[in-house]
Amino acid sequence: MDTYDVVVVGGGIAGSVAARFSAAGGLSTLLIERRRTPRNKPCSGIQFPYFEKLLGEKAPPEVLCQNALFKVEMITPTGKVVNGRMRMLNFWRSTFDSWLNRVAAQAGAEFRDEHRLVDFHENGDYIAIQVEDGGGGKTARTRYLIGTDGMNSVVRRKLRPADFRSKGSGAAINYYFEGEARLDPNTLYMFYNRDFSPLMFAWVYLKDDWWVVGTGADTAPLEYAERFLSYVQDRYALRGEMVKREGFSSPMESSVYLGHGSVLLAGDAAGLVDLYRGLGMDNAALSARLAVKAILRSQRSDRSAVEIYERLMKGLVGKIRRNEKRQAARYSTNEELERSLSTPRLIRDGLLMLTAIQVNRLLPPERVITLPL
Ligand SMILES: Cc1cc2nc3c(=O)[nH]c(=O)nc-3n(C[C@H](O)[C@H](O)[C@H](O)COP(=O)(O)OP(=O)(O)OC[C@H]3O[C@@H](n4cnc5c(N)ncnc54)[C@H](O)[C@@H]3O)c2cc1C
């Protein structure tokens, strides 16, 4: 039976980053991904440059889309338009995550796609894992298990089955169009309006040759998506063929939970998506780094890895909880949403963002200020 220091379950952002830093830290590391790679993950694939700091690697041009995004346009419920400039990374998750899988392998992690974690059992000093690989399955042992298996996490379900409902009610949806629109290819358009999304902004932007029109809702997500699409088609003369649709739904309650003993959760599996900011990949990468740091520290301490991890994650978890409250307050009505996007507030937020972007250049990766504020 193969024995590892660390097994990482899920080859997305959190898993690849965890495996990379675990291997680089001298731990024998196995990274497993249940799908054949490159695999698609429904996601808009947008991040800020500080994300590269969290990954520990600069994204090479070939893993980014041809059209760069460096402008934002925010549209409020009453139709007020606010413009800004901000460099973003724009990428397809299939290409990007595959690159990150390779980065982890280059750091010394063993990477296996088409390997699905089925079950695990804590057994004294080791955790026995059961993996399905299409050829009958295999078992292995590990000292630490990191669950980075997303919102349908097998690892979290095993630790806390009560966090999962029988099925997900809401969803995030992206429609992809090949065609023309009266829109700028370098702008991310964000629509703050409860008619288009009761949870967060709805979005439109270009990814290579395809216009992406997307939204998310906790109930009736298709109705919101269709309403928003009709609006974009009318208002911006979006014409062409719909070439792809994707949706993502999860039965997991999105509360934060970081694991137990030697089993740590990071990224979406830990409930770290921040709807206020509309982002999850930066939290996924940061939590993955901190999970590995906790494991490395726990070997020199009598405290469990999760205890150390919870302490390291205090700032990030605190921010998610504060943002949850801010988001619920501002999305209570369109009037409240409009107030939250008043000109003085936006000017203040814009100045704070500019400062944070400069400060982030100097901060060490684990201290970066996640944006927008
Ligand atoms: C429509 C949409 C748009 C989004 N847009 C953005 C955006 O623009 N920017 C942003 O920052 N965030 C965005 N997010 C959020 C972002 O996608 C997630 O926060 C991010 O993917 C989390 O990364 P992760 O590594 O934790 O999980 P995932 O990316 O979900 O990776 C989990 C991996 O685990 C694998 N896996 C699952 N179960 C097993 C198993 N049993 N064994 C082995 N492998 C397994 C899965 O196949 C998957 O590859 C968006 C989300 C949605 C739904």
PDBQT file of the ligand as one rigid body, heavy atoms in Angstrom, charges set to zero:
ROOT
HETATM    1  C1  LIG A 401     -20.552  30.385 -12.545  1.00  0.00    +0.000 C 
HETATM    2  C2  LIG A 401     -19.418  30.672 -11.582  1.00  0.00    +0.000 A 
HETATM    3  C3  LIG A 401     -18.574  31.749 -11.843  1.00  0.00    +0.000 A 
HETATM    4  C4  LIG A 401     -17.493  31.998 -10.983  1.00  0.00    +0.000 A 
HETATM    5  N1  LIG A 401     -16.643  33.011 -11.301  1.00  0.00    +0.000 NA
HETATM    6  C5  LIG A 401     -15.574  33.251 -10.518  1.00  0.00    +0.000 A 
HETATM    7  C6  LIG A 401     -14.614  34.246 -10.886  1.00  0.00    +0.000 A 
HETATM    8  O1  LIG A 401     -14.714  34.886 -11.939  1.00  0.00    +0.000 OA
HETATM    9  N2  LIG A 401     -13.570  34.459 -10.046  1.00  0.00    +0.000 N 
HETATM   10  C7  LIG A 401     -13.397  33.742  -8.878  1.00  0.00    +0.000 A 
HETATM   11  O2  LIG A 401     -12.428  33.989  -8.153  1.00  0.00    +0.000 OA
HETATM   12  N3  LIG A 401     -14.287  32.793  -8.528  1.00  0.00    +0.000 NA
HETATM   13  C8  LIG A 401     -15.345  32.508  -9.316  1.00  0.00    +0.000 A 
HETATM   14  N4  LIG A 401     -16.207  31.502  -8.989  1.00  0.00    +0.000 N 
HETATM   15  C9  LIG A 401     -15.920  30.678  -7.808  1.00  0.00    +0.000 C 
HETATM   16  C10 LIG A 401     -14.803  29.682  -8.151  1.00  0.00    +0.000 C 
HETATM   17  O3  LIG A 401     -15.157  28.919  -9.285  1.00  0.00    +0.000 OA
HETATM   18  C11 LIG A 401     -14.530  28.745  -6.957  1.00  0.00    +0.000 C 
HETATM   19  O4  LIG A 401     -14.414  29.499  -5.778  1.00  0.00    +0.000 OA
HETATM   20  C12 LIG A 401     -13.231  27.964  -7.187  1.00  0.00    +0.000 C 
HETATM   21  O5  LIG A 401     -13.353  27.103  -8.295  1.00  0.00    +0.000 OA
HETATM   22  C13 LIG A 401     -12.880  27.132  -5.950  1.00  0.00    +0.000 C 
HETATM   23  O6  LIG A 401     -11.755  26.339  -6.217  1.00  0.00    +0.000 OA
HETATM   24  P1  LIG A 401     -11.554  24.937  -5.486  1.00  0.00    +0.000 P 
HETATM   25  O7  LIG A 401     -10.216  24.461  -5.916  1.00  0.00    +0.000 OA
HETATM   26  O8  LIG A 401     -11.857  25.076  -4.053  1.00  0.00    +0.000 OA
HETATM   27  O9  LIG A 401     -12.695  23.983  -6.052  1.00  0.00    +0.000 OA
HETATM   28  P2  LIG A 401     -12.997  23.497  -7.573  1.00  0.00    +0.000 P 
HETATM   29  O10 LIG A 401     -12.441  24.459  -8.547  1.00  0.00    +0.000 OA
HETATM   30  O11 LIG A 401     -14.450  23.204  -7.584  1.00  0.00    +0.000 OA
HETATM   31  O12 LIG A 401     -12.157  22.158  -7.685  1.00  0.00    +0.000 OA
HETATM   32  C14 LIG A 401     -12.564  20.976  -7.044  1.00  0.00    +0.000 C 
HETATM   33  C15 LIG A 401     -12.008  19.810  -7.827  1.00  0.00    +0.000 C 
HETATM   34  O13 LIG A 401     -12.202  18.610  -7.073  1.00  0.00    +0.000 OA
HETATM   35  C16 LIG A 401     -12.538  17.569  -7.952  1.00  0.00    +0.000 C 
HETATM   36  N5  LIG A 401     -13.214  16.542  -7.149  1.00  0.00    +0.000 N 
HETATM   37  C17 LIG A 401     -14.458  16.591  -6.620  1.00  0.00    +0.000 A 
HETATM   38  N6  LIG A 401     -14.719  15.467  -5.931  1.00  0.00    +0.000 NA
HETATM   39  C18 LIG A 401     -13.609  14.686  -6.021  1.00  0.00    +0.000 A 
HETATM   40  C19 LIG A 401     -13.278  13.382  -5.526  1.00  0.00    +0.000 A 
HETATM   41  N7  LIG A 401     -14.144  12.669  -4.794  1.00  0.00    +0.000 N 
HETATM   42  N8  LIG A 401     -12.052  12.872  -5.805  1.00  0.00    +0.000 NA
HETATM   43  C20 LIG A 401     -11.161  13.599  -6.561  1.00  0.00    +0.000 A 
HETATM   44  N9  LIG A 401     -11.442  14.819  -7.073  1.00  0.00    +0.000 NA
HETATM   45  C21 LIG A 401     -12.642  15.370  -6.802  1.00  0.00    +0.000 A 
HETATM   46  C22 LIG A 401     -13.440  18.255  -8.979  1.00  0.00    +0.000 C 
HETATM   47  O14 LIG A 401     -13.537  17.521 -10.180  1.00  0.00    +0.000 OA
HETATM   48  C23 LIG A 401     -12.709  19.582  -9.155  1.00  0.00    +0.000 C 
HETATM   49  O15 LIG A 401     -11.753  19.536 -10.190  1.00  0.00    +0.000 OA
HETATM   50  C24 LIG A 401     -17.291  31.210  -9.830  1.00  0.00    +0.000 A 
HETATM   51  C25 LIG A 401     -18.157  30.146  -9.555  1.00  0.00    +0.000 A 
HETATM   52  C26 LIG A 401     -19.203  29.866 -10.433  1.00  0.00    +0.000 A 
HETATM   53  C27 LIG A 401     -20.085  28.693 -10.145  1.00  0.00    +0.000 C 
ENDROOT
TORSDOF 0
